[in-house]
Amino acid sequence: MSASKQASKQASKQASKQRQSGIELLRIFAAMGVVILHYNNGMMGGGMKYAAFGSANSILLYILEAFCVAAVNIFVLINGYFDLRSNRRDLIKPIKLIVQVMLFNLAYYLLRVVIGHIDLSISHIIGSMIPANWFIILYCALYMVSPFLNITLNQITMKEYHVLLGIAVGIFSFYPMVVDNLEIWTGKVWMGLSSIGMYGSEYGYTIVNFVLMYIIGAYLQRFGWKISKPCLLIAFALNTMLLVVWGLTDTYLGHKEILAWEYCSTFVVFEAVVTFLLFSKLKFQNRMINKLAKASLCVYLVHIYFLPHLRIKEIILMNSPGITLAHLTLCVLVIYAFAYVVNLVYLVITCPFYEKIEEIWPQHSYNLGNRKEC
């Protein structure tokens, strides 16, 4: 075995020893939260589209939406929390993620061809392999530039960091939220007014929001935030209640978008921070949780293939919150279990291939910590 491979495996062992099962449990719940969000999504699972507004089912889905809306922000915050520790980045990692998206898309397409849902064609094969996944692309971009962010984030004082957080949250969360709501309430589009981009905040689906969450996660790694669990629970409950009422109000008034739930919203950012702090207080080690958490990304990638086949419309139209909750829970658990198995199989198949690449390309990583001063 080469020295580089030994070093890599040693680093991997060290990382596994440092895993915090409370945070790993949060990864699992965040992945499940994404499934719930897409179960509700009118253009994906369709839950909220089929539930009559004001019905018991509708209220349940709005509550679940408010509980889970910070899931993506939580994923990025966790990365900021852990990635601040190291300025080493593996150039193969982004390639792995993008290839995984491509292969999963291709596998799903071929499966549909085999069972006769669609016809086989070269153009569809090429189209299915385009890795158009906003989360993966933005994650890879953040992963590559984050060591340069770390240089600053590791050196500034707590006071300076507080100023940075105030500016970042104010400019990239609060202000865009105000502008988006101004547009909704006035019925006008103020192009160029948002601090995110010419066409507005894009509801937080941007690298700007990723960087914001990374900065917050890095702050919690360096300085923490000492606040009691009861206070966190009260803050979470009040914030969730606000998001539910706001979401219901947006829908009742016929707004095209429910801005309460945009990822860059200050209240969604706040929910991610509070949720992270609650789980970070769980100090324990559990090997099973740590193993299950490794499939969280796979859950994100494969769950979209299930949504059209879950008979969500039929369940929602029953208008029984108990049945809906049971169905949703079962769907989430089955999808996670399936994704865990898929992830194991995928790793068994691809690991030898990537190990060969690492042997051929020994300089596949860079570490800014070893840079020389000019």
URWO-V142222 format. One record per residue. N is the residue number from 0. RES is the residue in one small letter. OMEGA is omega in whole degrees, -180 to 180 (none if undefined). Layout:
n=N res=RES omega=OMEGA
n=N res=RES omega=OMEGA
//
This chain:
n=0 res=m omega=-178
n=1 res=s omega=-180
n=2 res=a omega=-179
n=3 res=s omega=-180
n=4 res=k omega=177
n=5 res=q omega=-180
n=6 res=a omega=-180
n=7 res=s omega=-179
n=8 res=k omega=177
n=9 res=q omega=179
n=10 res=a omega=179
n=11 res=s omega=179
n=12 res=k omega=179
n=13 res=q omega=-179
n=14 res=a omega=-179
n=15 res=s omega=178
n=16 res=k omega=-176
n=17 res=q omega=-178
n=18 res=r omega=177
n=19 res=q omega=-172
n=20 res=s omega=175
n=21 res=g omega=179
n=22 res=i omega=178
n=23 res=e omega=176
n=24 res=l omega=177
n=25 res=l omega=176
n=26 res=r omega=-179
n=27 res=i omega=-179
n=28 res=f omega=178
n=29 res=a omega=177
n=30 res=a omega=177
n=31 res=m omega=179
n=32 res=g omega=178
n=33 res=v omega=178
n=34 res=v omega=180
n=35 res=i omega=179
n=36 res=l omega=-178
n=37 res=h omega=171
n=38 res=y omega=-179
n=39 res=n omega=-171
n=40 res=n omega=-177
n=41 res=g omega=-178
n=42 res=m omega=-179
n=43 res=m omega=177
n=44 res=g omega=175
n=45 res=g omega=-176
n=46 res=g omega=-177
n=47 res=m omega=179
n=48 res=k omega=-176
n=49 res=y omega=-179
n=50 res=a omega=179
n=51 res=a omega=-177
n=52 res=f omega=180
n=53 res=g omega=178
n=54 res=s omega=179
n=55 res=a omega=177
n=56 res=n omega=-179
n=57 res=s omega=180
n=58 res=i omega=178
n=59 res=l omega=-178
n=60 res=l omega=178
n=61 res=y omega=178
n=62 res=i omega=179
n=63 res=l omega=178
n=64 res=e omega=-180
n=65 res=a omega=178
n=66 res=f omega=-170
n=67 res=c omega=-170
n=68 res=v omega=-179
n=69 res=a omega=-173
n=70 res=a omega=-179
n=71 res=v omega=178
n=72 res=n omega=180
n=73 res=i omega=178
n=74 res=f omega=-177
n=75 res=v omega=178
n=76 res=l omega=178
n=77 res=i omega=178
n=78 res=n omega=178
n=79 res=g omega=-179
n=80 res=y omega=-177
n=81 res=f omega=-175
n=82 res=d omega=176
n=83 res=l omega=-176
n=84 res=r omega=-173
n=85 res=s omega=175
n=86 res=n omega=176
n=87 res=r omega=177
n=88 res=r omega=-180
n=89 res=d omega=-178
n=90 res=l omega=180
n=91 res=i omega=-176
n=92 res=k omega=177
n=93 res=p omega=178
n=94 res=i omega=179
n=95 res=k omega=-177
n=96 res=l omega=-179
n=97 res=i omega=177
n=98 res=v omega=179
n=99 res=q omega=176
n=100 res=v omega=-179
n=101 res=m omega=-177
n=102 res=l omega=179
n=103 res=f omega=178
n=104 res=n omega=-180
n=105 res=l omega=-179
n=106 res=a omega=180
n=107 res=y omega=179
n=108 res=y omega=-179
n=109 res=l omega=177
n=110 res=l omega=179
n=111 res=r omega=177
n=112 res=v omega=-177
n=113 res=v omega=-177
n=114 res=i omega=172
n=115 res=g omega=180
n=116 res=h omega=180
n=117 res=i omega=179
n=118 res=d omega=179
n=119 res=l omega=176
n=120 res=s omega=-179
n=121 res=i omega=-178
n=122 res=s omega=179
n=123 res=h omega=177
n=124 res=i omega=179
n=125 res=i omega=-180
n=126 res=g omega=-178
n=127 res=s omega=-177
n=128 res=m omega=175
n=129 res=i omega=-173
n=130 res=p omega=-178
n=131 res=a omega=179
n=132 res=n omega=-171
n=133 res=w omega=-177
n=134 res=f omega=-178
n=135 res=i omega=-179
n=136 res=i omega=-180
n=137 res=l omega=177
n=138 res=y omega=179
n=139 res=c omega=179
n=140 res=a omega=179
n=141 res=l omega=-180
n=142 res=y omega=-176
n=143 res=m omega=-177
n=144 res=v omega=-174
n=145 res=s omega=177
n=146 res=p omega=179
n=147 res=f omega=173
n=148 res=l omega=-177
n=149 res=n omega=-179
n=150 res=i omega=178
n=151 res=t omega=-174
n=152 res=l omega=179
n=153 res=n omega=-174
n=154 res=q omega=-177
n=155 res=i omega=180
n=156 res=t omega=178
n=157 res=m omega=180
n=158 res=k omega=179
n=159 res=e omega=180
n=160 res=y omega=178
n=161 res=h omega=177
n=162 res=v omega=179
n=163 res=l omega=-180
n=164 res=l omega=179
n=165 res=g omega=179
n=166 res=i omega=-176
n=167 res=a omega=180
n=168 res=v omega=-179
n=169 res=g omega=-175
n=170 res=i omega=-171
n=171 res=f omega=178
n=172 res=s omega=-175
n=173 res=f omega=-178
n=174 res=y omega=177
n=175 res=p omega=178
n=176 res=m omega=179
n=177 res=v omega=-179
n=178 res=v omega=-180
n=179 res=d omega=180
n=180 res=n omega=175
n=181 res=l omega=179
n=182 res=e omega=-180
n=183 res=i omega=-175
n=184 res=w omega=179
n=185 res=t omega=-178
n=186 res=g omega=-180
n=187 res=k omega=176
n=188 res=v omega=-178
n=189 res=w omega=-178
n=190 res=m omega=179
n=191 res=g omega=-180
n=192 res=l omega=-178
n=193 res=s omega=178
n=194 res=s omega=-179
n=195 res=i omega=-179
n=196 res=g omega=-178
n=197 res=m omega=-175
n=198 res=y omega=175
n=199 res=g omega=-173
n=200 res=s omega=-174
n=201 res=e omega=175
n=202 res=y omega=178
n=203 res=g omega=178
n=204 res=y omega=-174
n=205 res=t omega=176
n=206 res=i omega=178
n=207 res=v omega=179
n=208 res=n omega=177
n=209 res=f omega=180
n=210 res=v omega=178
n=211 res=l omega=-180
n=212 res=m omega=177
n=213 res=y omega=-180
n=214 res=i omega=179
n=215 res=i omega=178
n=216 res=g omega=179
n=217 res=a omega=178
n=218 res=y omega=-180
n=219 res=l omega=176
n=220 res=q omega=-176
n=221 res=r omega=-169
n=222 res=f omega=-177
n=223 res=g omega=177
n=224 res=w omega=-175
n=225 res=k omega=177
n=226 res=i omega=-173
n=227 res=s omega=-180
n=228 res=k omega=177
n=229 res=p omega=179
n=230 res=c omega=179
n=231 res=l omega=-180
n=232 res=l omega=178
n=233 res=i omega=180
n=234 res=a omega=180
n=235 res=f omega=-179
n=236 res=a omega=-179
n=237 res=l omega=-180
n=238 res=n omega=179
n=239 res=t omega=178
n=240 res=m omega=178
n=241 res=l omega=-179
n=242 res=l omega=178
n=243 res=v omega=-179
n=244 res=v omega=180
n=245 res=w omega=179
n=246 res=g omega=178
n=247 res=l omega=180
n=248 res=t omega=178
n=249 res=d omega=-179
n=250 res=t omega=-179
n=251 res=y omega=-179
n=252 res=l omega=176
n=253 res=g omega=178
n=254 res=h omega=-178
n=255 res=k omega=180
n=256 res=e omega=176
n=257 res=i omega=-172
n=258 res=l omega=177
n=259 res=a omega=-171
n=260 res=w omega=178
n=261 res=e omega=-171
n=262 res=y omega=-180
n=263 res=c omega=179
n=264 res=s omega=-180
n=265 res=t omega=-177
n=266 res=f omega=176
n=267 res=v omega=175
n=268 res=v omega=180
n=269 res=f omega=179
n=270 res=e omega=179
n=271 res=a omega=-179
n=272 res=v omega=-178
n=273 res=v omega=179
n=274 res=t omega=179
n=275 res=f omega=-179
n=276 res=l omega=178
n=277 res=l omega=-178
n=278 res=f omega=179
n=279 res=s omega=178
n=280 res=k omega=178
n=281 res=l omega=-176
n=282 res=k omega=178
n=283 res=f omega=177
n=284 res=q omega=179
n=285 res=n omega=-175
n=286 res=r omega=-178
n=287 res=m omega=178
n=288 res=i omega=180
n=289 res=n omega=179
n=290 res=k omega=-179
n=291 res=l omega=-178
n=292 res=a omega=-180
n=293 res=k omega=180
n=294 res=a omega=-174
n=295 res=s omega=179
n=296 res=l omega=179
n=297 res=c omega=176
n=298 res=v omega=180
n=299 res=y omega=-175
n=300 res=l omega=-172
n=301 res=v omega=-172
n=302 res=h omega=-178
n=303 res=i omega=179
n=304 res=y omega=-178
n=305 res=f omega=-168
n=306 res=l omega=-179
n=307 res=p omega=-172
n=308 res=h omega=-174
n=309 res=l omega=179
n=310 res=r omega=-177
n=311 res=i omega=-178
n=312 res=k omega=-179
n=313 res=e omega=-179
n=314 res=i omega=-178
n=315 res=i omega=-178
n=316 res=l omega=174
n=317 res=m omega=179
n=318 res=n omega=176
n=319 res=s omega=-179
n=320 res=p omega=180
n=321 res=g omega=179
n=322 res=i omega=179
n=323 res=t omega=-179
n=324 res=l omega=179
n=325 res=a omega=180
n=326 res=h omega=-180
n=327 res=l omega=180
n=328 res=t omega=180
n=329 res=l omega=180
n=330 res=c omega=-179
n=331 res=v omega=-178
n=332 res=l omega=180
n=333 res=v omega=180
n=334 res=i omega=-180
n=335 res=y omega=180
n=336 res=a omega=179
n=337 res=f omega=-179
n=338 res=a omega=179
n=339 res=y omega=179
n=340 res=v omega=179
n=341 res=v omega=-179
n=342 res=n omega=178
n=343 res=l omega=-180
n=344 res=v omega=-179
n=345 res=y omega=-180
n=346 res=l omega=178
n=347 res=v omega=-178
n=348 res=i omega=-171
n=349 res=t omega=-176
n=350 res=c omega=178
n=351 res=p omega=-180
n=352 res=f omega=-179
n=353 res=y omega=175
n=354 res=e omega=177
n=355 res=k omega=179
n=356 res=i omega=180
n=357 res=e omega=178
n=358 res=e omega=-180
n=359 res=i omega=-176
n=360 res=w omega=-175
n=361 res=p omega=-180
n=362 res=q omega=-176
n=363 res=h omega=178
n=364 res=s omega=175
n=365 res=y omega=-177
n=366 res=n omega=180
n=367 res=l omega=178
n=368 res=g omega=-180
n=369 res=n omega=-178
n=370 res=r omega=178
n=371 res=k omega=178
n=372 res=e omega=179
n=373 res=c omega=none
//
